């Protein structure tokens, strides 16, 4: 059974329209959308005008090339590696870094000079490119969220980055990096208002000023109804209760014994060892930095998530885009009664190099009572401890003698729930209205045991899979899921 329509096409590209020029001696035509709002004077030149009747294009903040150049410097140093330093010496190494960093900064300045954006009707148009000009038109009715992100350098310079998520986009669309904090917040609210995600707000036709003279202080945004704030102490302890943290002392002991036995304490060997150990600790450290001061609030029909230490984020997740709620009980967390909640959200990119920009964090760490309260907010009427989960038949133990005891699946009043995992216990909850397709899959071993796995797919990801069900039960479960999905969406 396959029904429903997945995400629409991503933002399209089109050539930049040529501006209309007035005849000699005639005054320039007035901008009807900017009546009473004079455009800001830009210290680095005036951006090219947009189409007739549209607001003029705006450039990013003039400090944007500096921040991009600083990011390139870190990448350059990491790419040259310690072995390059040992071969060419410190002087040539520093010269290479300076030359490459200056080249990256020059390219960033050229890119900034040829990048502009403005709103035309119900589209956000982003113009970029020097030799190959490109105009991206993002239909705002397909806009799911506009996230305000502030990396460390942006926090130090009073800037922010806007990241747009569009239905059907393979990646984050048209990231605007960087704008002043006040400008970024104002543009974000305007985009959401045009997209219909901020009902009751006035859509100001004025051009949002961008430049070094624009205010860049803290932005007063509505906080909504607070739901939960994670204690940073719990966050730190939760990351200490991970396999990486437990293996770290053994790794340190191995390194010390190796150096003492070999008698080698060269700088290159020590630096390489420390770099390898840093890679082991990267994931838990990154989780602490990303989830620091995690706060969750409800704002009308959406969730507002704020988190981050070195890079702060403000993300908005509409309730109608939530496809699946996932609950995880890591092995070492279970002795403290902790769990983690995650989301699958339709319209958010899944092809990024990492998942840091995905709004999948619903609760980094918390107890069962807190998890039940948050799940009840996202999925009204659903209780974690009240889901009707039934185990697979006894013969499924031939496929998983240990994990068969924790497998379970069941149909609730509003959701389909599946439990799995031996060391790390997992629970996937899928609302019937979000199911896009249902599949019954049999492997070679399952066919001999007359077992099958039932998959409930969603638009936001993997959905849920009831493993190793009796074959007759699997077909009945698939038919019931199909009927309930149609009924929940009003499909006949």
N, C-alpha and C positions, 0 to 999 in steps of 0.2 A: 504494500500500500504506500503510495507516495502521493502527497497532496501538499497544497500550500505553495507559495511562491517564495523563493529565497531572495537574498538581497538584490537590490536593483543594481544596474551597471554603475561602475565607479565614475568619479568625476571625469568629464570629457575634456579634451584639449581642442582648442580652436585658435585660428590666427588672431592676432591682436587687431581690432578694428582701427582704421585710420581716423584720427580726429578731424573734424570739420574746421577749416580755416576761414576766417572772415575775409571779405574782399578788402583791398587796400582802402584805408580811410574810414572803414566801418568799425564800430566798437565790437569787442568780443561778445558773443552771446552769453547771457546770464545763465547760471546753473539753477534750475528751478528747485532741485533737491537741497541746495545749500543756501536758500534764501535766508538772509539775516545772519549767516554764519560765514565769516570770512575765513578762507583757508589759511593755514599757518605758513609763514615764510620759512623756508628750509635753508639752513646755513650752508649746505653743500649743493645748492641748486634746486630748482623746481622740478619735480617729477613730471614726466610727460602727461598731458591731459588725457582723460578717458573719452569714451564716446559722447556724442552730443546728448545733452539731457542727463548725463550721469555725473556723479561726484568725481572730482579729480583723483588721480592715483596718489596713494601715500607710500612713502618709503619707510623702511624699518628704521630703528634707532641708529644714529651714526656710530655708536659703540659696538654695533653688531659685528663688524669685521674684526675688531680687537678680540672679542670673545671667541669667535670662530678660529682666529689665529692661535689663541692660547690653547684651545682644544687640539689643534693640529700639532702644536709643540709637544704635548704629552704623547700623542700617537707617534710622532717622529722619534722621540727619545726611546719609547718602548720598542719601536721597530728596529732601531739600530742595535740594541741588545748589548750585553756586557762583553761578548766576544769581539765586537767591533772596537770597543774602547781599548781592549788589551792589544789589538793589532795595530791601530793607528796612533794611539796615545791620546792624552787628554786634550792637547791643543787642537789637533785636527778633528777630534770628536766634537769639541765645542764649536769649531768653525762650521762643520757639517750641520750641526743642529741650528745654528744661527741662519745659515743660508736657506735651509729647507723651511724654517719657520717664517723667514721674510717672504719667501716665495708663496707659502700658503696664505700669508696675510695679504699680499698683493692680489692674489686670486679672490680672496674673500672680499676685498674692497671693490674689485670689478663686479663680482656677483651682487654685492649690495647696491651698487650704483644702478644696475640694470634690473633690479627687482622692485616691483610695486604691487599694490593691491588696492582694491576698492569694491564696493558693493554696487551692483547694477541690477535693479529690480529685486528679484529673489535669488540672485546668484552672488557668490563671492568670487571675484576674478583675481588671479595671481599671475602677474606678468614677470617673466624672467628670461635670462639668456642674452648673450652678446652676439655671437656669430649665428647661433640657431635660436631665434626668438620663439618662445612658447607662452601660450596663455592657457591657464587651467581655469575652467569654469566649474565651480562646485555648487550644484543646486542645493539651496538651503533647506528645501523641504525634505531632503534625504539626510540631513544632518542629524546625527544621534547625540553628539556631545562635543563641547569645546572645552578642553582641559587646559588649565593654567599651571604651567610647570616653571619652577625656579631653581635651576642648578646653582651650585655654590658661587661660581663667578657672577651669575646673574643676580644673586642676592647681594653680593658685595657692591655691585654697580647699580642697583635699583632697577633691574630689568626683569622681564619675564618672557616666557615662550608660550604661544598658543598652539595646541595640537588639535586638529579637527578629525573627528571620526565620522565616516559616511557609510551608509548602508551599501554593502556590496564592495567596499573598497578592500583591496588586497593588503594595504598598508595605511599608516596614518597619512591623511591627505593634507597637503599645503601647510606644513608647520611654519608659523610666522615667528622667526627667531632673529632679533629680539625686539620687544616693545617696552616702553615704560610700564611699570606695574599698573598705574592708574589707567593708562591708555589700553592696556591689555584687558583689564577687567571690564572697562566700558565697551570695548569691541566685542568681548565675549558675551555680555548681556545683550548687546544689539543683535548679534548673530543668532542667539537662542530665541530672541523675540521674533525675528523674521522667520525663523524655522518653526515657530509655534510651540517651542518648549518652555517659554516663559510667559504664560497667559497673564493678561492684566497689566503688562508693562508697556510703557509708551515707546514706540519705535522712533527714536529721534533721527531725522534725516541729516543732522549735522555731521560734518566730517570729523572723525576722531583725531585730534592733534597728536602728532608724533614728533619728537625731537628732544634735544637736550634740555630745552626750557620747560618741558612738560613735567608736572609733578610726578614723583616716583615713590611716594611714601606708602605706608600700609593702606590697603583698600578695605573700606567698610562694606562688607557684603552681608546679606541676610544669612544667618546661621541655621534657621529652621528649628525644628524640635530635636534637641540632643537625644541620642539613643544610647551611646556608649562611648567611653574613652578608655583605651587600653593603657594600663600602667606600664611605664617603661621598665620597671624592675621585673615584671612578669615577662616582658619581651626578652630581656637579657637572659633570664633563667631558662626560658624556653629554648633559646639557641644554644645554651650550654648543654641541654639535654638532647644533643644530636650526635650521630655517629662521628662526625668530624671532630667535635670537641673531645669525645672520649678517646679518639685515636691520636690526638695531638701529642700527649705526653710520650707515647710510644715512639712517635716520629722524632721528637726532640732527643729522646734517649739514644735512638739509632744514630742520629747525626753526631752526637757528642762522642759516642763510642767509636764511630768511624774516624773522626778527626784525631782522637787520641791514639788509635792504633796505627793510622797512616802517618801521623805527624805532619799533615798538610793543612795549613791554615791560610792559604793564599786568598787574596781578595776576591778573585774570580770564583773560586770554589765556594767561598762563603756566601757571596752575592747570589750565585746560582741556587744554592741550597735554600736561602731565605726566600728567593722568588718562588721556588717550588712549594715551599710551605705556605706562602701567602696565597697561592692558588688553591690549596686545600681549604683554607679558612675563608675564601672569598664569598662563598654562598651564605654561610651564617652571618658574616659581617655585613654583607649587602642587605640581608633581610632586616637586620637591626636598624641600619641606616634608613632603609626605605620605609619601615613601619614605625619609626620613632614618632611619638606624640600622635598616634593613630586616633582619630576622632570620627565618629559616625553620627550623622544627623539625618532627619527626614525633612524634606522640603517639598510640600505639595505632593505631587505624584512621582517623586524621585528620591534617591539617596544621595546625600552629599558626603563625600569621603575626603578627609584631609590627612595627610601623612608626610613624613620625610624629615630628615635632619640636614644633610648636605644638599639634598635636592627636594624641595617642598612641592607638593602637588595638591591641587584642588580638582576633584573629579566628580562628575554628576552622572548617576546611573538611573535612567528612567525605569520604573517598575515594569512597564510593558515590554522592555527589551530583555528582561531576565529570562533566560531559557532553562537553566539548571542551577540548583543550589547543591554544592558538594560539602560534605562534612568529613573531616579526617581526624582520626585519633592515632597519632604516632605512638610507637611502642613505649618509649620512655616517658611520654606525657601522661599515659594512662594512670600511672601511680599518683599523679597529682589531680586527676580528673579533668584534664585540659583537652580541648579540641580546637580545630581550626575550621573556619567557614570560607568557602570560595564560591565565586559566581562564574557562570558562562553567560556572556552578554552578546546578543545579536548586534551586528553592525560594527564590531570592533575587530581590528586587524589581527590576524593570526600568523602572518608571515614575517613578523619582525625578527631581528637577530636575537632579541631576548624578550621576556614577557613583562618587563618592568613597566611598560606603558599601558598594559592591559588592566582594566578596572576589575580584577578578579578577586581582590582582597575584600572580604566582608567582615572577617574577624580574624586577625593574625593569631591570637591566643586568648582563650577564655574558658570558663567553666560551663557545665551543661545548662545551668539555669540561664546564663547570659545567652548561650547559643539558641535556646528555645525562644527567648524573647525576640531576638533578632530575626530568626526564621519566621516567627509569627508576623513580624512587620512586613517582610518581603513576600511571604506566602500566607495570607490570612487564612486562619482555620487549620493550619498544619502544625502538629506537635511532633517533635523528634521522638519522644518516648511513646507515642501512640500510633505509630505506623504499623499496619498489619503485614509483617514479614513472615513468609513461610519458607522452610528449607527445601532444597532439591531432594529427589528420591535417594534412598540409601545406596543404590548402585552407582551414584555419581562419585563415591569415594574411590573408585578405581581410576578416576582421572585426577583427583586431588585428595589424597587420603588425609591431609592435614587441613587444607583450606575448606573442605566441604562443610565443616562444622560452623563456619562463619558466613557461608553464602545464604542469601535470602532475597526474596522479592515479593512484592505485594501491591495491590491496587487500593489506594486510599480514596477518600471521597473526592478530592480534587487533584491528587498527584499520583504518579507512579514512582515507587521507591525501590532501590536495589542496594543490597549490602554485599561487600566483598572485602578481600584483604586479610592476610594472616598476621603479619607483624605490624603493618600499618592498616588499621581498620578504616574502611571508607564507606560512605553512604551517599548515593546520588538520588536527588529528588527532582523529578521533572513534572511540571504542571501539564495536564492533558492538552491545554490550549496551545502549548508550545511544541507539541510533537508534530514533526513534518513527515516522517515516514517510519514504518515498522517493518523489520526484517526478521525472518527465521533462518538461522544459519546452523548447518550441521557439518562437523568435521568427520574424518574417517573413523576415529575412535568413538565419537558420539553416535554415528550410525549403527555401529555394532551394539551399543548399549541402549539404543532407542532414546537418545537424549538430543537436545537442541538448545541453542542460545537465542534469546529474543532480544533484538536491538530496537530501542526507541530513539530515533535520531532527531536532533533539533537543528535550528538554523545557526546556533551559536557554537557548536562543537560536537563532541562525541555523544552527548546525551547519556543514556543508561543502557546497560546490558544485563539481562537476567541469565546467568550462566547455568548450563547443565540442568535444564528443566526436562521433565518427562515430555516425550514428543507430542502426545495428545494434549497435555496441558499447555505446551508451547504454542500450538496452533490456536487453542482456545484463548490464551492470553493475548496473542497477536490480534485476533478478531475483536476482543473486548477493548484493547487499546485503540484500535482503529475506530470503533464505534464511539468511545468516549472522547477521542480527539475531535471527531466530526461534531459531536454534540457540544463540546466546549467552545468550538469556533463557530457554531451555527451553520455548519455545512450540511446540506441535504444529499 
